[in-house]
Amino acid sequence: MTQSASVEHLLYTDNSERMATSIGFRLTPEDERILREVSREGETTTETLRRGLRSLSREQYLERLREDARALDDEDLSAEPDEW
C-alpha cells in the first residue's frame, strides 16, 4: 500500500450544523487487517467505517440500557400499590 493510500478520509455529519466534515487518519497494519476482515463484498472503506461507527453507537446504547436495568434490579413493583 502506498503512503497516500494509507490515509483514509471519511465523511460524517456534524448534527449541530448539518455539514459534512472530512476526517483523515493513517491506518496501522492492524487497522488495515481489521478493515479487510470486516468489509463486505463491494463495500467501500468509508461504508465499512460508517457501519462500524453505527455498531459502536448501538453498543453504547445497549450498555446504558444494561446499566439502567442493573440499577432497577432490586425494584419490586409487586410491592407497589396500583395506580389505576
C-alpha positions in Angstrom: 0.0 0.0 0.0 1.4 3.4 -0.9 1.8 6.2 1.6 -1.1 8.2 0.2 -3.4 5.2 0.1 -2.8 4.6 3.8 -4.6 7.9 4.7 -8.3 7.4 4.8 -10.8 10.3 4.5 -14.2 9.8 6.0 -17.3 11.9 5.8 -19.6 12.3 8.7 -22.4 14.7 9.5 -22.0 17.2 12.4 -25.5 17.1 13.8 -25.3 20.5 15.3 -24.5 22.2 11.9 -25.7 19.6 9.4 -22.4 20.0 7.5 -20.3 17.2 6.0 -16.8 17.1 7.5 -13.8 15.2 6.3 -11.6 13.2 8.8 -8.2 11.9 7.8 -6.1 9.4 9.7 -3.3 6.9 9.0 -4.2 3.2 9.2 -1.9 1.0 11.1 -1.2 -2.5 9.7 -3.7 -3.8 12.4 -6.3 -1.3 11.2 -5.8 -2.5 7.6 -6.2 -6.1 8.7 -9.4 -5.4 10.6 -10.9 -3.5 7.6 -10.1 -6.4 5.3 -11.7 -8.9 7.6 -14.9 -6.9 8.4 -15.5 -5.4 4.9 -18.4 -6.8 3.0 -18.1 -7.6 -0.7 -18.5 -4.4 -2.8 -18.4 -2.2 0.3 -16.1 0.8 0.3 -13.8 1.5 3.2 -15.9 4.5 4.1 -19.1 2.4 4.2 -17.3 -0.2 6.4 -16.1 2.5 8.8 -19.6 4.1 8.9 -21.1 0.7 9.7 -18.5 0.3 12.5 -19.4 3.7 14.0 -23.1 2.7 14.0 -22.2 -0.6 15.6 -20.3 1.3 18.4 -23.2 3.6 18.9 -25.6 0.7 19.3 -23.2 -1.0 21.7 -23.0 2.2 23.9 -26.9 2.4 23.8 -27.2 -1.2 24.9 -24.7 -0.7 27.7 -26.7 2.3 29.0 -29.8 0.1 29.0 -28.0 -2.7 30.9 -26.8 -0.1 33.5 -30.3 1.1 33.9 -31.6 -2.5 34.3 -28.9 -3.2 36.9 -29.9 -0.1 38.8 -33.5 -1.3 38.9 -32.6 -4.9 39.6 -33.9 -4.8 43.2 -37.0 -2.9 42.4 -40.1 -4.9 43.3 -43.1 -3.5 41.5 -45.4 -6.1 43.0 -44.9 -4.4 46.4 -46.1 -1.1 45.0 -49.8 0.0 45.2 -51.6 0.0 41.9 -52.0 3.5 40.4 -55.1 2.7 38.4 
